[in-house]
Amino acid sequence: MPAPSPAAIQAIDRLDAACRALVSFRRRAVLVMYYPENANVTELDIKDAYRELRSGGAKKEKPLSTLDLLLHTNGGDPVAGYRIAQTIRSLCRTMDVLVPEYAYSAGTLMSFSGDDIRLGDYAGLSPIDITISEPGSPKPEGVQLAGVDSFLEFAQGARKDVEKILKELDRNSACSSVDSDLLVQMVKEVGALTVGKYYRERTVTGHYAQLLLENYMFKRESDCRSRAGGVIGHFLFGAPSHDFHVDYNLCKAWHLKITQMPTSESDLTKDVVEQLRACTRNNVICSRLTARVRMPFIRFYSLTQRRRNARTAQKKSRRTRNP
């Protein structure tokens, strides 16, 4: 493997300095989980997160007293997100989730395992409804379950409007089958089994969210079950699309335990993300697994000691995950 360029070495040093500055400011160890574009949350990340925390001295018999999870992701597999969250929480007593810019979809689900979620300036979460791309689908963005729900509402509204017009025209029959015709066409396009799969997946995601919120964020609340249910209702059904950006004000209105970072903290977390992007551009971290897919960057920064640099950490991860 060729030696890294001077620009790459400088990018690594700036990344480590940015992460150490955040640890010093917060006075808490931080686990960085950074997913660049074309990197998804998968079950492969469970072992990497576990190994990083264990290498920092954490174990279930003696968990870390406090931990920050810095999370930057567009999402991925909700089952993997749940398993990662539970793995991390098994190794720490309390945890704040830091979101410098966004933690969408499965990232939002993971953030539900925090005692508190801290949002940087203009940062946000997203709905946790399901978007699945079927194997071999010509549409890599997949079909959104929120889109299916919206189509159902559209079909029902279309029928009401048609029947209203028929009544105004004094037609003998004010009944219309436009809704069923539209739904039949939707099922032809998406597939009945696929629609059923989406709804099953959403049920599973809601169950995982309920467990995380009850066990961590709302565990000390006397009404933890109902509070968790209210939050899940908003994040599963309260947004018009999967791409809906849920900012601080909406998170507050939807009753999450949410905090706006002060400007100094927000700047520090955003600098970490910028340095991660620079390292990715220099191909030092987040190696390409395929032409389209990249690895994430997962690394633990201890409060009390300096460990290997980012390039060495990525080398170790690459040996275990490259095909």
VMD Tcl script that draws the C-alpha trace (Angstrom):
set ca {
  {0.00 0.00 0.00}
  {1.50 3.41 -0.97}
  {2.46 5.83 1.76}
  {-0.07 8.57 2.44}
  {0.55 11.94 0.85}
  {1.52 14.98 2.94}
  {-2.01 16.33 2.41}
  {-3.46 13.08 3.75}
  {-1.21 13.13 6.81}
  {-2.23 16.73 7.52}
  {-5.90 15.80 7.16}
  {-5.44 12.97 9.69}
  {-3.70 15.28 12.17}
  {-6.46 17.89 11.84}
  {-9.13 15.22 12.39}
  {-7.48 13.92 15.54}
  {-6.97 17.48 16.82}
  {-10.65 18.32 16.19}
  {-11.82 15.22 18.04}
  {-9.49 15.86 20.97}
  {-10.72 19.46 21.16}
  {-14.31 18.20 21.42}
  {-13.37 15.67 24.11}
  {-11.57 18.40 26.07}
  {-14.53 20.79 25.76}
  {-17.16 18.24 26.74}
  {-14.94 16.40 29.25}
  {-16.42 13.14 28.01}
  {-15.12 10.35 25.83}
  {-16.66 10.31 22.36}
  {-17.47 7.53 19.92}
  {-17.48 8.97 16.40}
  {-19.74 7.23 13.89}
  {-19.44 8.98 10.54}
  {-21.20 7.75 7.41}
  {-20.30 9.67 4.24}
  {-22.52 9.69 1.19}
  {-23.08 6.12 -0.08}
  {-22.32 4.59 3.32}
  {-25.24 2.93 5.10}
  {-25.75 1.67 8.64}
  {-25.29 -2.11 8.47}
  {-24.79 -4.99 10.88}
  {-21.06 -4.97 10.03}
  {-20.82 -1.79 12.12}
  {-21.85 -3.56 15.32}
  {-18.51 -5.33 15.70}
  {-16.55 -2.16 14.86}
  {-18.37 -0.06 17.45}
  {-17.99 -2.81 20.06}
  {-14.29 -3.24 19.32}
  {-13.63 0.50 19.56}
  {-15.30 0.80 22.96}
  {-13.59 -2.32 24.28}
  {-10.22 -1.01 23.11}
  {-10.92 2.06 25.24}
  {-11.38 -0.10 28.32}
  {-15.17 -0.41 28.39}
  {-16.83 -3.71 29.24}
  {-20.26 -4.68 30.48}
  {-18.97 -5.47 33.98}
  {-17.40 -2.00 34.17}
  {-19.14 0.31 31.68}
  {-18.05 3.87 30.97}
  {-19.76 6.30 33.33}
  {-20.44 8.79 30.52}
  {-20.13 8.74 26.75}
  {-20.86 11.02 23.81}
  {-21.95 9.44 20.53}
  {-21.22 11.78 17.63}
  {-23.50 10.60 14.84}
  {-23.58 11.67 11.19}
  {-25.57 9.46 8.81}
  {-28.29 9.32 6.18}
  {-29.47 6.03 7.69}
  {-29.58 2.39 6.71}
  {-30.88 -0.85 8.19}
  {-33.14 -0.16 11.22}
  {-32.39 -3.59 12.70}
  {-28.67 -2.81 12.56}
  {-29.33 0.64 14.05}
  {-31.17 -0.92 16.99}
  {-28.46 -3.52 17.57}
  {-25.69 -0.91 17.42}
  {-27.54 1.30 19.90}
  {-28.03 -1.58 22.35}
  {-24.39 -2.65 21.98}
  {-23.14 0.85 22.77}
  {-25.49 1.27 25.73}
  {-24.36 -2.04 27.20}
  {-20.92 -0.44 27.60}
  {-21.88 2.92 29.12}
  {-24.16 4.13 31.91}
  {-25.22 7.46 30.42}
  {-24.91 8.74 26.87}
  {-25.58 11.96 25.00}
  {-26.03 11.81 21.23}
  {-24.33 14.67 19.39}
  {-25.77 15.51 15.97}
  {-23.67 18.19 14.25}
  {-25.72 18.20 11.03}
  {-28.06 15.24 10.64}
  {-28.78 11.71 11.83}
  {-31.53 10.48 9.57}
  {-33.69 7.34 9.42}
  {-31.80 4.53 11.20}
  {-29.60 7.28 12.68}
  {-32.69 8.82 14.28}
  {-33.59 5.41 15.69}
  {-30.06 5.12 17.14}
  {-30.37 8.57 18.71}
  {-33.38 7.35 20.71}
  {-30.89 5.39 22.86}
  {-29.41 8.60 24.22}
  {-30.30 10.13 27.56}
  {-30.30 13.42 25.67}
  {-29.96 14.42 22.01}
  {-27.89 17.53 21.37}
  {-28.41 19.23 18.01}
  {-25.89 21.55 16.39}
  {-26.97 24.68 14.55}
  {-29.43 23.79 11.73}
  {-29.06 20.07 12.59}
  {-31.95 17.62 12.65}
  {-33.39 14.14 12.59}
  {-35.90 12.50 10.25}
  {-38.91 10.21 10.35}
  {-38.22 6.53 11.05}
  {-40.71 5.19 8.51}
  {-39.37 2.67 6.03}
  {-37.74 3.19 2.66}
  {-36.67 -0.07 1.01}
  {-35.01 -0.68 -2.34}
  {-35.86 -4.07 -3.72}
  {-32.93 -6.09 -5.15}
  {-32.51 -5.33 -8.84}
  {-34.81 -2.33 -8.66}
  {-34.06 0.34 -11.27}
  {-34.92 2.95 -8.62}
  {-32.10 2.91 -6.03}
  {-33.93 5.44 -3.85}
  {-36.59 2.83 -3.08}
  {-40.24 3.31 -2.24}
  {-41.15 5.28 0.85}
  {-43.80 3.91 3.14}
  {-44.79 7.49 3.90}
  {-45.38 7.81 0.15}
  {-47.64 4.75 0.21}
  {-49.60 6.26 3.11}
  {-49.93 9.55 1.25}
  {-51.17 7.71 -1.83}
  {-53.85 5.99 0.26}
  {-55.00 9.37 1.56}
  {-54.94 10.73 -2.00}
  {-57.10 7.85 -3.24}
  {-59.65 8.37 -0.46}
  {-59.71 12.12 -1.12}
  {-60.14 11.54 -4.85}
  {-63.20 9.37 -4.24}
  {-64.80 11.98 -1.97}
  {-64.19 14.72 -4.52}
  {-65.59 12.66 -7.41}
  {-68.69 11.69 -5.45}
  {-69.25 15.32 -4.45}
  {-69.13 16.38 -8.10}
  {-71.54 13.55 -9.07}
  {-74.03 14.74 -6.46}
  {-73.80 18.31 -7.72}
  {-74.56 17.04 -11.22}
  {-77.66 15.21 -9.91}
  {-76.41 11.85 -11.09}
  {-78.52 8.92 -9.94}
  {-75.50 7.18 -8.49}
  {-73.06 9.15 -6.40}
  {-70.74 6.18 -5.88}
  {-67.27 6.03 -7.41}
  {-64.61 3.33 -7.63}
  {-61.78 5.75 -8.32}
  {-60.08 4.94 -4.99}
  {-60.02 1.18 -5.60}
  {-58.87 1.73 -9.19}
  {-55.97 3.87 -7.97}
  {-55.02 1.36 -5.28}
  {-55.09 -1.53 -7.75}
  {-52.70 0.39 -9.99}
  {-50.41 1.14 -7.02}
  {-50.25 -2.53 -6.06}
  {-49.40 -3.38 -9.67}
  {-46.54 -0.90 -9.59}
  {-45.16 -1.78 -6.13}
  {-46.37 -5.33 -5.57}
  {-48.72 -6.62 -2.89}
  {-46.02 -8.56 -1.05}
  {-43.73 -5.53 -1.07}
  {-46.42 -3.29 0.43}
  {-47.00 -5.90 3.14}
  {-43.26 -6.08 3.79}
  {-43.06 -2.31 4.25}
  {-45.81 -2.34 6.85}
  {-44.19 -5.24 8.73}
  {-40.87 -3.39 8.73}
  {-42.52 -0.28 10.13}
  {-44.07 -2.31 12.93}
  {-40.64 -3.73 13.77}
  {-39.03 -0.28 13.68}
  {-41.71 1.12 15.97}
  {-41.14 -1.72 18.43}
  {-37.39 -1.10 18.47}
  {-37.96 2.62 18.99}
  {-40.30 1.89 21.91}
  {-37.69 -0.30 23.60}
  {-34.91 2.27 23.21}
  {-36.97 5.19 24.44}
  {-38.38 3.29 27.42}
  {-35.02 1.81 28.46}
  {-32.91 4.96 28.07}
  {-34.33 8.40 27.26}
  {-37.52 8.10 29.32}
  {-36.47 5.42 31.80}
  {-36.80 7.75 34.80}
  {-40.20 9.11 33.77}
  {-43.29 7.74 35.51}
  {-45.17 7.84 32.18}
  {-42.28 6.50 30.10}
  {-44.43 4.12 28.04}
  {-46.98 6.73 26.99}
  {-44.27 9.32 26.32}
  {-42.37 6.88 24.15}
  {-45.57 5.99 22.31}
  {-46.28 9.65 21.62}
  {-42.81 10.25 20.19}
  {-43.06 7.16 17.99}
  {-46.44 8.26 16.69}
  {-44.91 11.51 15.46}
  {-41.77 9.95 13.97}
  {-43.67 7.15 12.24}
  {-46.81 8.97 11.11}
  {-46.33 12.70 11.68}
  {-44.31 13.65 8.60}
  {-45.37 13.92 4.95}
  {-42.29 12.12 3.58}
  {-39.25 10.12 4.62}
  {-37.02 13.07 3.65}
  {-38.75 15.44 6.08}
  {-36.16 17.31 8.17}
  {-37.13 17.33 11.85}
  {-35.37 20.32 13.38}
  {-34.98 21.33 17.02}
  {-38.40 23.02 17.22}
  {-40.20 19.99 15.81}
  {-38.23 17.60 18.03}
  {-39.26 19.72 21.01}
  {-42.89 19.78 19.89}
  {-42.75 16.00 19.40}
  {-41.55 15.64 23.03}
  {-38.05 14.26 22.58}
  {-35.45 15.10 25.20}
  {-33.59 17.53 22.98}
  {-31.00 20.25 23.59}
  {-29.65 22.95 21.33}
  {-25.87 23.00 21.51}
  {-24.33 26.34 22.45}
  {-22.50 27.90 19.51}
  {-19.06 26.90 20.77}
  {-20.05 23.23 21.04}
  {-21.85 23.29 17.70}
  {-18.75 24.74 16.02}
  {-16.53 22.03 17.52}
  {-18.78 19.19 16.37}
  {-19.13 20.67 12.88}
  {-15.36 21.00 12.65}
  {-15.08 17.27 13.38}
  {-17.44 16.53 10.48}
  {-15.51 18.87 8.16}
  {-12.23 17.12 9.02}
  {-13.89 13.74 8.44}
  {-15.00 14.93 5.02}
  {-11.46 16.13 4.24}
  {-10.00 12.75 5.23}
  {-12.60 11.00 3.08}
  {-11.73 13.19 0.09}
  {-8.07 12.25 0.59}
  {-9.09 8.55 0.66}
  {-7.55 8.11 4.10}
  {-10.76 6.92 5.74}
  {-14.08 5.53 4.47}
  {-12.53 3.32 1.81}
  {-14.60 2.30 -1.19}
  {-16.03 -1.18 -0.97}
  {-17.50 -0.90 -4.46}
  {-17.79 1.88 -7.03}
  {-20.88 3.13 -5.17}
  {-20.46 2.01 -1.56}
  {-18.08 3.38 1.08}
  {-17.18 2.22 4.56}
  {-18.11 4.31 7.60}
  {-15.55 5.71 10.02}
  {-15.99 4.49 13.60}
  {-13.52 5.49 16.29}
  {-13.42 5.94 20.05}
  {-11.59 8.94 21.51}
  {-10.83 8.44 25.19}
  {-10.98 11.16 27.80}
  {-7.76 10.12 29.50}
  {-5.35 8.83 26.88}
  {-4.26 9.21 23.29}
  {-4.55 6.20 21.09}
  {-3.60 5.28 17.55}
  {-4.23 7.88 14.88}
  {-7.19 7.76 12.53}
  {-5.23 6.21 9.67}
  {-4.12 3.25 11.81}
  {-7.68 2.75 13.08}
  {-8.98 2.69 9.53}
  {-6.34 0.17 8.47}
  {-7.48 -2.23 11.16}
  {-11.12 -1.83 10.18}
  {-10.30 -2.26 6.49}
  {-8.61 -5.60 7.09}
  {-11.77 -6.97 8.67}
  {-14.35 -5.55 6.27}
  {-12.93 -5.53 2.76}
  {-14.40 -8.25 0.56}
}
mol new
graphics top color blue
foreach p $ca { graphics top sphere $p radius 0.5 }
foreach p [lrange $ca 0 end-1] q [lrange $ca 1 end] { graphics top cylinder $p $q radius 0.2 }
display resetview
